[in-house]
């Protein structure tokens, strides 16, 4: 029985690196923090094209998502703009 357990444990250790490998996550207006969005040059360019004034607030809103910022944007970041940004993010590989 100990031999079977040891074999299973060894296989688990060998397979662990592959299972813990991080895959790049898709950018999302709902779940990705703005500080992460702007690390991607293509996403940052899309965001700044859609909302040029956002650059002045990166430090203040970096830990928020675009969806969280929208209600505070006085209409500058509405549902249509969020959808358009998500469409741009979806194009990024």
FIKOLZA-1660 file (N, C-alpha, C; in steps of 0.1 Angstrom, whole numbers, plus 5000, padded with zeros to 4 digits):
% residues 93
   i   px   py   pz ch aa at
   1 5008 4988 5000  A  X  N
   1 5000 5000 5000  A  X CA
   1 5009 5013 5000  A  X  C
   2 5020 5012 5008  A  X  N
   2 5029 5024 5008  A  X CA
   2 5035 5026 4995  A  X  C
   3 5038 5016 4987  A  X  N
   3 5044 5017 4974  A  X CA
   3 5034 5024 4965  A  X  C
   4 5021 5020 4965  A  X  N
   4 5011 5026 4957  A  X CA
   4 5010 5041 4960  A  X  C
   5 5010 5044 4973  A  X  N
   5 5009 5058 4977  A  X CA
   5 5021 5066 4972  A  X  C
   6 5033 5060 4974  A  X  N
   6 5045 5067 4970  A  X CA
   6 5045 5070 4955  A  X  C
   7 5040 5060 4947  A  X  N
   7 5039 5061 4933  A  X CA
   7 5030 5073 4929  A  X  C
   8 5018 5073 4935  A  X  N
   8 5008 5083 4932  A  X CA
   8 5014 5097 4936  A  X  C
   9 5021 5098 4947  A  X  N
   9 5027 5111 4952  A  X CA
   9 5037 5115 4942  A  X  C
  10 5045 5106 4937  A  X  N
  10 5056 5109 4928  A  X CA
  10 5050 5114 4915  A  X  C
  11 5039 5108 4910  A  X  N
  11 5033 5112 4898  A  X CA
  11 5027 5126 4900  A  X  C
  12 5021 5129 4911  A  X  N
  12 5015 5142 4914  A  X CA
  12 5026 5153 4914  A  X  C
  13 5038 5150 4920  A  X  N
  13 5048 5160 4920  A  X CA
  13 5054 5162 4906  A  X  C
  14 5054 5152 4898  A  X  N
  14 5059 5154 4884  A  X CA
  14 5049 5162 4876  A  X  C
  15 5036 5160 4878  A  X  N
  15 5026 5167 4870  A  X CA
  15 5023 5181 4876  A  X  C
  16 5027 5183 4888  A  X  N
  16 5024 5196 4894  A  X CA
  16 5028 5208 4886  A  X  C
  17 5040 5209 4882  A  X  N
  17 5044 5221 4874  A  X CA
  17 5035 5225 4863  A  X  C
  18 5031 5214 4855  A  X  N
  18 5022 5217 4844  A  X CA
  18 5008 5222 4849  A  X  C
  19 5003 5216 4859  A  X  N
  19 4990 5220 4864  A  X CA
  19 4990 5234 4870  A  X  C
  20 5001 5238 4875  A  X  N
  20 5002 5251 4882  A  X CA
  20 5007 5262 4872  A  X  C
  21 5010 5259 4860  A  X  N
  21 5014 5269 4850  A  X CA
  21 5003 5279 4848  A  X  C
  22 5007 5291 4848  A  X  N
  22 4996 5301 4846  A  X CA
  22 4995 5304 4832  A  X  C
  23 4982 5304 4828  A  X  N
  23 4979 5308 4814  A  X CA
  23 4975 5323 4814  A  X  C
  24 4979 5330 4804  A  X  N
  24 4975 5344 4803  A  X CA
  24 4960 5345 4804  A  X  C
  25 4955 5354 4813  A  X  N
  25 4941 5355 4814  A  X CA
  25 4936 5366 4805  A  X  C
  26 4924 5365 4801  A  X  N
  26 4918 5375 4792  A  X CA
  26 4915 5387 4800  A  X  C
  27 4917 5399 4793  A  X  N
  27 4914 5411 4800  A  X CA
  27 4899 5413 4800  A  X  C
  28 4894 5418 4811  A  X  N
  28 4879 5420 4813  A  X CA
  28 4877 5434 4819  A  X  C
  29 4867 5441 4814  A  X  N
  29 4863 5454 4820  A  X CA
  29 4856 5451 4833  A  X  C
  30 4852 5439 4836  A  X  N
  30 4845 5436 4848  A  X CA
  30 4854 5430 4859  A  X  C
  31 4864 5424 4855  A  X  N
  31 4873 5417 4866  A  X CA
  31 4887 5421 4866  A  X  C
  32 4892 5426 4855  A  X  N
  32 4907 5430 4855  A  X CA
  32 4909 5444 4861  A  X  C
  33 4918 5445 4870  A  X  N
  33 4921 5458 4876  A  X CA
  33 4928 5467 4865  A  X  C
  34 4925 5479 4866  A  X  N
  34 4931 5489 4856  A  X CA
  34 4946 5488 4856  A  X  C
  35 4952 5486 4868  A  X  N
  35 4967 5486 4868  A  X CA
  35 4972 5474 4860  A  X  C
  36 4964 5463 4859  A  X  N
  36 4968 5452 4850  A  X CA
  36 4965 5455 4835  A  X  C
  37 4954 5462 4833  A  X  N
  37 4950 5465 4819  A  X CA
  37 4961 5474 4813  A  X  C
  38 4966 5484 4820  A  X  N
  38 4976 5493 4814  A  X CA
  38 4990 5487 4813  A  X  C
  39 4992 5475 4818  A  X  N
  39 5005 5468 4816  A  X CA
  39 5006 5462 4802  A  X  C
  40 4994 5461 4796  A  X  N
  40 4994 5456 4782  A  X CA
  40 4993 5468 4773  A  X  C
  41 5003 5470 4765  A  X  N
  41 5004 5482 4756  A  X CA
  41 4992 5484 4747  A  X  C
  42 4987 5473 4741  A  X  N
  42 4975 5474 4732  A  X CA
  42 4963 5477 4740  A  X  C
  43 4961 5471 4751  A  X  N
  43 4949 5474 4759  A  X CA
  43 4949 5489 4764  A  X  C
  44 4961 5493 4769  A  X  N
  44 4963 5507 4774  A  X CA
  44 4960 5517 4762  A  X  C
  45 4964 5514 4750  A  X  N
  45 4961 5523 4739  A  X CA
  45 4947 5523 4736  A  X  C
  46 4940 5512 4737  A  X  N
  46 4925 5512 4734  A  X CA
  46 4918 5520 4745  A  X  C
  47 4922 5518 4757  A  X  N
  47 4916 5525 4769  A  X CA
  47 4918 5540 4767  A  X  C
  48 4930 5544 4764  A  X  N
  48 4933 5558 4763  A  X CA
  48 4927 5565 4751  A  X  C
  49 4924 5557 4741  A  X  N
  49 4917 5562 4729  A  X CA
  49 4903 5564 4732  A  X  C
  50 4897 5555 4739  A  X  N
  50 4883 5556 4743  A  X CA
  50 4880 5566 4754  A  X  C
  51 4890 5568 4763  A  X  N
  51 4888 5577 4774  A  X CA
  51 4901 5584 4778  A  X  C
  52 4905 5594 4769  A  X  N
  52 4918 5600 4771  A  X CA
  52 4921 5606 4785  A  X  C
  53 4911 5611 4791  A  X  N
  53 4912 5617 4804  A  X CA
  53 4916 5607 4816  A  X  C
  54 4915 5595 4813  A  X  N
  54 4917 5585 4824  A  X CA
  54 4932 5585 4828  A  X  C
  55 4941 5589 4820  A  X  N
  55 4955 5588 4823  A  X CA
  55 4958 5596 4836  A  X  C
  56 4950 5607 4839  A  X  N
  56 4953 5615 4851  A  X CA
  56 4949 5608 4863  A  X  C
  57 4941 5597 4862  A  X  N
  57 4936 5590 4874  A  X CA
  57 4941 5576 4876  A  X  C
  58 4951 5571 4868  A  X  N
  58 4956 5558 4869  A  X CA
  58 4960 5555 4884  A  X  C
  59 4967 5564 4890  A  X  N
  59 4972 5561 4904  A  X CA
  59 4961 5559 4914  A  X  C
  60 4950 5567 4912  A  X  N
  60 4939 5566 4921  A  X CA
  60 4930 5554 4919  A  X  C
  61 4928 5550 4906  A  X  N
  61 4919 5540 4903  A  X CA
  61 4925 5526 4899  A  X  C
  62 4938 5525 4900  A  X  N
  62 4945 5514 4895  A  X CA
  62 4940 5500 4901  A  X  C
  63 4935 5500 4913  A  X  N
  63 4931 5488 4920  A  X CA
  63 4916 5485 4917  A  X  C
  64 4910 5493 4909  A  X  N
  64 4896 5491 4905  A  X CA
  64 4895 5486 4891  A  X  C
  65 4883 5480 4888  A  X  N
  65 4880 5476 4874  A  X CA
  65 4873 5487 4867  A  X  C
  66 4873 5487 4854  A  X  N
  66 4866 5497 4846  A  X CA
  66 4851 5497 4850  A  X  C
  67 4845 5486 4852  A  X  N
  67 4831 5485 4856  A  X CA
  67 4829 5492 4869  A  X  C
  68 4838 5491 4879  A  X  N
  68 4837 5498 4892  A  X CA
  68 4839 5513 4890  A  X  C
  69 4847 5517 4881  A  X  N
  69 4849 5531 4879  A  X CA
  69 4838 5538 4871  A  X  C
  70 4831 5531 4863  A  X  N
  70 4820 5536 4855  A  X CA
  70 4810 5545 4862  A  X  C
  71 4805 5541 4874  A  X  N
  71 4795 5549 4880  A  X CA
  71 4800 5563 4885  A  X  C
  72 4814 5564 4887  A  X  N
  72 4820 5576 4891  A  X CA
  72 4825 5585 4880  A  X  C
  73 4823 5580 4868  A  X  N
  73 4828 5587 4856  A  X CA
  73 4819 5598 4850  A  X  C
  74 4808 5600 4857  A  X  N
  74 4798 5611 4852  A  X CA
  74 4794 5608 4838  A  X  C
  75 4792 5596 4834  A  X  N
  75 4788 5592 4821  A  X CA
  75 4798 5590 4810  A  X  C
  76 4811 5593 4814  A  X  N
  76 4822 5592 4804  A  X CA
  76 4824 5577 4801  A  X  C
  77 4821 5569 4810  A  X  N
  77 4824 5554 4808  A  X CA
  77 4810 5547 4810  A  X  C
  78 4802 5547 4800  A  X  N
  78 4789 5541 4801  A  X CA
  78 4789 5527 4796  A  X  C
  79 4778 5520 4796  A  X  N
  79 4777 5506 4792  A  X CA
  79 4782 5504 4777  A  X  C
  80 4779 5513 4769  A  X  N
  80 4783 5512 4755  A  X CA
  80 4798 5513 4753  A  X  C
  81 4804 5522 4761  A  X  N
  81 4819 5523 4760  A  X CA
  81 4825 5511 4767  A  X  C
  82 4819 5506 4778  A  X  N
  82 4825 5494 4784  A  X CA
  82 4824 5482 4774  A  X  C
  83 4813 5481 4767  A  X  N
  83 4812 5470 4757  A  X CA
  83 4822 5471 4746  A  X  C
  84 4824 5484 4741  A  X  N
  84 4834 5486 4731  A  X CA
  84 4848 5483 4735  A  X  C
  85 4851 5487 4748  A  X  N
  85 4864 5483 4753  A  X CA
  85 4866 5468 4755  A  X  C
  86 4855 5461 4759  A  X  N
  86 4856 5447 4761  A  X CA
  86 4859 5440 4747  A  X  C
  87 4852 5446 4737  A  X  N
  87 4854 5440 4723  A  X CA
  87 4869 5442 4719  A  X  C
  88 4874 5454 4722  A  X  N
  88 4889 5456 4719  A  X CA
  88 4898 5447 4727  A  X  C
  89 4895 5445 4740  A  X  N
  89 4902 5436 4748  A  X CA
  89 4902 5421 4743  A  X  C
  90 4890 5418 4738  A  X  N
  90 4888 5404 4733  A  X CA
  90 4897 5401 4720  A  X  C
  91 4901 5412 4713  A  X  N
  91 4909 5410 4701  A  X CA
  91 4924 5408 4705  A  X  C
  92 4927 5411 4717  A  X  N
  92 4941 5410 4722  A  X CA
  92 4945 5395 4725  A  X  C
  93 4956 5391 4719  A  X  N
  93 4960 5377 4721  A  X CA
  93 4970 5376 4733  A  X  C
% end
